[in-house]
Amino acid sequence: MKIEITEKAIKYLEKKDAKDLVIHMIANDTGGGWGSCGSTRRYYKPSIKIDFNNNIEKKGYDQYEVNGIRVFFPSKIKLDKNQNIVIDTEKIFFIEKLALNGLDTIWVD
């Protein structure tokens, strides 16, 4: 697995004085279609956040270091050796935030 942090993301993290990033898998359920006729499916959507508790040990996470930034992935995520994950920024109107590319939504039947 290859993790890349873009120059824009590094500058963003420097402004925030951040050294740790945590990848979370946020659980959601789909609707069952019209009304309650269909079945629901659970899925996990990846999300990235800055962690300002730099000295706290993170149980249940694997740690990777990229350009002096620690990136924590949940241990339960099975990552492919050839997978490329890119941490970048995106702007929505006037708000800039981190963006995670290369990690797909995980569907559970």
Secondary structure as the mmCIF struct_conf table of DSSP 4:
data_model
#
loop_
_struct_conf.conf_type_id
_struct_conf.id
_struct_conf.beg_label_comp_id
_struct_conf.beg_label_asym_id
_struct_conf.beg_label_seq_id
_struct_conf.end_label_comp_id
_struct_conf.end_label_asym_id
_struct_conf.end_label_seq_id
STRN STRN1 LYS A 2 ILE A 5
HELX_RH_AL_P HELX_RH_AL_P1 GLU A 7 LYS A 16
TURN_TY1_P TURN_TY1_P1 ASP A 17 ASP A 17
STRN STRN2 ASP A 20 ASP A 29
BEND BEND1 GLY A 33 TRP A 34
TURN_TY1_P TURN_TY1_P2 GLY A 35 SER A 36
BEND BEND2 GLY A 38 GLY A 38
HELX_LH_PP_P HELX_LH_PP_P1 SER A 39 THR A 40
STRN STRN3 ARG A 42 ASP A 51
TURN_TY1_P TURN_TY1_P3 ASN A 54 ASN A 55
BEND BEND3 ILE A 56 ILE A 56
TURN_TY1_P TURN_TY1_P4 LYS A 59 GLY A 60
STRN STRN4 TYR A 61 VAL A 66
TURN_TY1_P TURN_TY1_P5 ASN A 67 GLY A 68
STRN STRN5 ILE A 69 PRO A 74
TURN_TY1_P TURN_TY1_P6 SER A 75 LYS A 76
TURN_TY1_P TURN_TY1_P7 LYS A 81 ASN A 82
STRN STRN6 ASN A 84 ILE A 92
TURN_TY1_P TURN_TY1_P8 PHE A 93 PHE A 94
STRN STRN7 ILE A 95 ASN A 101
BEND BEND4 GLY A 102 GLY A 102
STRN STRN8 ILE A 106 VAL A 108
#
